[in-house]
Amino acid sequence: MSAIIETQAYDIPAFCRAYSISRSFAYLEIRSGRLKPFKAGRRTLISREAAESWRNALEAATESRACGAISPKRGLEGACRAV
């Protein structure tokens, strides 16, 4: 019987595969401070929690731009409405 081992941290290539992003974008997010890595020896790792937090922040930023962005010219037109 084999045990299922959950990923606790991603190295950069695994993180990029998991989130379908490029290596350069991952490092850009790290440099900007939006993605928090840690080092284990020479390896740069991203914890599962940090990856989820990064993804949630991107989703929230996307929602806030798409919904609730009220333009002085357009008013409420185009703002999201509760259904």
N, CA, C and O of each residue as an XYZ file, in Angstrom:
332
protein
N       0.849     -1.174      0.000
C       0.000      0.000      0.000
C       0.896      1.240      0.000
O       1.847      1.325      0.778
N       0.591      2.194     -0.869
C       1.407      3.403     -0.949
C       0.711      4.565     -0.248
O      -0.514      4.693     -0.273
N       1.518      5.393      0.368
C       0.996      6.567      1.073
C       0.920      7.741      0.106
O       1.773      7.903     -0.767
N      -0.105      8.547      0.274
C      -0.238      9.751     -0.544
C       0.468     10.877      0.194
O       0.153     11.175      1.346
N       1.419     11.492     -0.478
C       2.179     12.579      0.124
C       1.753     13.881     -0.533
O       1.876     14.046     -1.747
N       1.253     14.802      0.277
C       0.851     16.105     -0.238
C       2.066     17.013     -0.361
O       2.967     16.974      0.477
N       2.086     17.821     -1.399
C       3.162     18.771     -1.597
C       3.077     19.864     -0.537
O       2.039     20.507     -0.378
N       4.169     20.067      0.182
C       4.225     21.111      1.200
C       4.909     22.362      0.670
O       4.660     23.467      1.151
N       5.784     22.178     -0.339
C       6.492     23.319     -0.926
C       6.846     22.984     -2.371
O       7.105     21.831     -2.715
N       6.852     24.006     -3.195
C       7.200     23.864     -4.606
C       8.579     24.452     -4.855
O       8.926     25.486     -4.283
N       9.372     23.800     -5.708
C      10.539     24.502     -6.229
C      10.026     25.358     -7.385
O       8.862     25.243     -7.768
N      10.862     26.197     -7.931
C      10.399     27.142     -8.964
C       9.798     26.425    -10.175
O       8.706     26.800    -10.603
N      10.460     25.407    -10.751
C       9.838     24.735    -11.910
C       8.490     24.094    -11.589
O       7.570     24.165    -12.403
N       8.355     23.468    -10.414
C       7.087     22.838    -10.039
C       6.002     23.891     -9.808
O       4.849     23.685    -10.187
N       6.364     25.017     -9.188
C       5.408     26.101     -8.975
C       4.914     26.636    -10.320
O       3.719     26.869    -10.502
N       5.832     26.825    -11.246
C       5.463     27.342    -12.571
C       4.540     26.366    -13.304
O       3.592     26.793    -13.963
N       4.806     25.073    -13.197
C       3.922     24.077    -13.827
C       2.554     24.070    -13.150
O       1.525     24.023    -13.824
N       2.543     24.118    -11.818
C       1.284     24.042    -11.072
C       0.368     25.216    -11.378
O      -0.852     25.058    -11.426
N       0.954     26.403    -11.587
C       0.143     27.604    -11.806
C       0.196     28.103    -13.254
O      -0.302     29.186    -13.559
N       0.790     27.321    -14.127
C       0.852     27.635    -15.566
C       1.388     29.033    -15.830
O       0.797     29.807    -16.583
N       2.517     29.346    -15.203
C       3.166     30.632    -15.431
C       4.607     30.385    -15.849
O       5.139     29.289    -15.673
N       5.227     31.407    -16.397
C       6.627     31.275    -16.801
C       7.549     31.499    -15.614
O       7.171     32.105    -14.611
N       8.751     31.002    -15.753
C       9.777     31.180    -14.719
C      10.062     32.658    -14.493
O      10.204     33.097    -13.352
N      10.146     33.431    -15.580
C      10.437     34.863    -15.436
C       9.311     35.587    -14.701
O       9.575     36.509    -13.929
N       8.052     35.180    -14.932
C       6.936     35.801    -14.217
C       6.994     35.450    -12.730
O       6.709     36.296    -11.883
N       7.361     34.210    -12.410
C       7.489     33.808    -11.001
C       8.529     34.673    -10.301
O       8.289     35.165     -9.198
N       9.677     34.861    -10.933
C      10.717     35.689    -10.315
C      10.304     37.160    -10.244
O      10.690     37.865     -9.312
N       9.534     37.619    -11.206
C       9.008     38.985    -11.159
C       8.083     39.151     -9.952
O       8.150     40.162     -9.253
N       7.233     38.178     -9.710
C       6.331     38.216     -8.563
C       7.113     38.154     -7.245
O       6.733     38.803     -6.271
N       8.189     37.384     -7.211
C       9.034     37.321     -6.014
C       9.699     38.671     -5.772
O       9.689     39.180     -4.651
N      10.280     39.252     -6.830
C      10.944     40.562     -6.687
C       9.982     41.656     -6.259
O      10.368     42.569     -5.529
N       8.731     41.575     -6.705
C       7.752     42.597     -6.354
C       7.266     42.441     -4.914
O       6.673     43.363     -4.355
N       7.517     41.277     -4.312
C       7.088     41.026     -2.944
C       5.714     40.392     -2.834
O       5.237     40.148     -1.726
N       5.067     40.120     -3.963
C       3.739     39.508     -3.930
C       3.799     38.008     -3.649
O       2.840     37.434     -3.134
N       4.913     37.378     -3.983
C       5.105     35.945     -3.764
C       6.268     35.759     -2.808
O       7.364     36.259     -3.061
N       6.044     35.046     -1.712
C       7.043     34.908     -0.643
C       7.720     33.540     -0.698
O       7.113     32.535     -0.329
N       8.971     33.492     -1.156
C       9.707     32.227     -1.170
C      10.525     32.056      0.119
O      10.614     32.971      0.937
N      11.109     30.888      0.279
C      12.100     30.674      1.333
C      13.213     29.819      0.753
O      13.041     29.182     -0.286
N      14.342     29.807      1.421
C      15.488     29.057      0.934
C      15.697     27.819      1.790
O      15.556     27.862      3.012
N      16.033     26.727      1.141
C      16.461     25.495      1.803
C      17.794     25.149      1.146
O      17.837     24.548      0.072
N      18.861     25.534      1.800
C      20.175     25.402      1.168
C      20.245     26.377      0.007
O      20.046     27.580      0.180
N      20.526     25.858     -1.163
C      20.602     26.715     -2.348
C      19.280     26.770     -3.106
O      19.127     27.555     -4.042
N      18.326     25.934     -2.699
C      17.046     25.870     -3.410
C      16.095     26.960     -2.946
O      15.997     27.256     -1.755
N      15.401     27.547     -3.899
C      14.331     28.496     -3.603
C      13.026     27.719     -3.644
O      12.702     27.072     -4.639
N      12.283     27.792     -2.547
C      11.023     27.063     -2.445
C       9.880     28.013     -2.112
O      10.085     29.079     -1.532
N       8.688     27.609     -2.486
C       7.475     28.376     -2.193
C       6.530     27.433     -1.464
O       6.151     26.389     -1.994
N       6.153     27.806     -0.250
C       5.258     26.945      0.517
C       3.883     26.896     -0.139
O       3.493     27.801     -0.877
N       3.165     25.826      0.147
C       1.809     25.686     -0.384
C       0.936     26.852      0.070
O       0.126     27.366     -0.701
N       1.106     27.267      1.326
C       0.323     28.385      1.863
C       0.650     29.689      1.145
O      -0.252     30.467      0.832
N       1.939     29.934      0.880
C       2.338     31.157      0.171
C       1.791     31.151     -1.250
O       1.367     32.190     -1.757
N       1.798     29.987     -1.895
C       1.267     29.879     -3.261
C      -0.238     30.160     -3.279
O      -0.731     30.872     -4.154
N      -0.959     29.600     -2.311
C      -2.404     29.832     -2.244
C      -2.723     31.291     -1.925
O      -3.666     31.862     -2.474
N      -1.940     31.884     -1.045
C      -2.129     33.294     -0.696
C      -1.888     34.180     -1.911
O      -2.638     35.127     -2.148
N      -0.850     33.881     -2.677
C      -0.528     34.631     -3.900
C      -1.685     34.525     -4.892
O      -2.123     35.526     -5.460
N      -2.177     33.291     -5.095
C      -3.287     33.086     -6.026
C      -4.539     33.824     -5.568
O      -5.217     34.451     -6.382
N      -4.852     33.757     -4.282
C      -6.026     34.450     -3.757
C      -5.908     35.957     -3.929
O      -6.895     36.623     -4.239
N      -4.712     36.501     -3.734
C      -4.499     37.939     -3.909
C      -4.702     38.342     -5.371
O      -5.273     39.396     -5.651
N      -4.239     37.507     -6.299
C      -4.444     37.798     -7.720
C      -5.926     37.751     -8.076
O      -6.423     38.596     -8.821
N      -6.626     36.750     -7.533
C      -8.062     36.650     -7.802
C      -8.811     37.856     -7.243
O      -9.703     38.390     -7.902
N      -8.458     38.285     -6.042
C      -9.111     39.443     -5.427
C      -8.829     40.709     -6.227
O      -9.721     41.537     -6.411
N      -7.601     40.866     -6.701
C      -7.249     42.043     -7.494
C      -8.005     42.043     -8.820
O      -8.432     43.093     -9.300
N      -8.167     40.868     -9.404
C      -8.897     40.761    -10.662
C     -10.364     41.120    -10.449
O     -10.954     41.836    -11.258
N     -10.954     40.623     -9.357
C     -12.349     40.938     -9.053
C     -12.548     42.422     -8.796
O     -13.523     43.012     -9.262
N     -11.621     43.030     -8.053
C     -11.796     44.447     -7.718
C     -11.651     45.340     -8.946
O     -12.251     46.413     -9.008
N     -10.860     44.903     -9.919
C     -10.749     45.683    -11.153
C     -11.985     45.502    -12.018
O     -12.448     46.450    -12.652
N     -12.522     44.283    -12.044
C     -13.676     44.000    -12.897
C     -14.970     44.488    -12.264
O     -15.872     44.943    -12.967
N     -15.069     44.397    -10.954
C     -16.285     44.769    -10.245
C     -16.011     45.971     -9.361
O     -14.993     46.021     -8.672
N     -16.876     46.897     -9.378
C     -16.740     48.021     -8.474
C     -15.845     49.129     -8.981
O     -15.692     50.156     -8.320
N     -15.264     48.936    -10.125
C     -14.458     50.002    -10.692
C     -15.425     50.992    -11.336
O     -15.927     50.750    -12.434
N     -15.681     52.088    -10.663
C     -16.650     53.062    -11.140
C     -15.906     54.214    -11.790
O     -15.130     54.919    -11.145
N     -16.150     54.385    -13.043
C     -15.500     55.436    -13.807
C     -16.282     56.736    -13.669
O     -17.513     56.710    -13.674
N     -15.595     57.878    -13.544
C     -16.308     59.149    -13.486
C     -17.141     59.397    -14.742
O     -18.187     60.043    -14.676
N     -16.682     58.884    -15.888
C     -17.404     59.088    -17.140
C     -18.560     58.109    -17.299
O     -19.616     58.465    -17.821
N     -18.350     56.847    -16.836
C     -19.353     55.813    -17.065
C     -20.243     55.565    -15.860
O     -21.255     54.875    -15.983
N     -19.900     56.104    -14.708
C     -20.712     55.888    -13.522
C     -20.749     54.427    -13.138
O     -19.715     53.760    -13.127
N     -21.935     53.919    -12.822
C     -22.088     52.525    -12.415
C     -22.147     51.570    -13.594
O     -22.134     50.353    -13.406
N     -22.211     52.103    -14.799
C     -22.286     51.258    -15.977
C     -21.067     50.338    -16.018
O     -19.934     50.811    -15.918
N     -21.275     49.093    -16.158
C     -20.190     48.126    -16.236
C     -19.762     47.572    -14.889
O     -19.001     46.606    -14.839
N     -20.232     48.160    -13.795
C     -19.909     47.623    -12.475
C     -20.709     46.351    -12.259
O     -21.816     46.213    -12.779
N     -20.148     45.416    -11.490
C     -20.832     44.156    -11.226
C     -22.033     44.393    -10.321
O     -22.019     45.250     -9.437
N     -23.067     43.608    -10.572
C     -24.277     43.703     -9.755
C     -24.535     42.357     -9.129
O     -24.292     41.324     -9.753
N     -25.019     42.350     -7.912
C     -25.373     41.094     -7.246
C     -26.584     40.492     -7.944
O     -27.548     41.188     -8.263
N     -26.514     39.216     -8.168
C     -27.597     38.530     -8.857
C     -28.436     37.787     -7.865
O     -29.410     37.137     -8.244
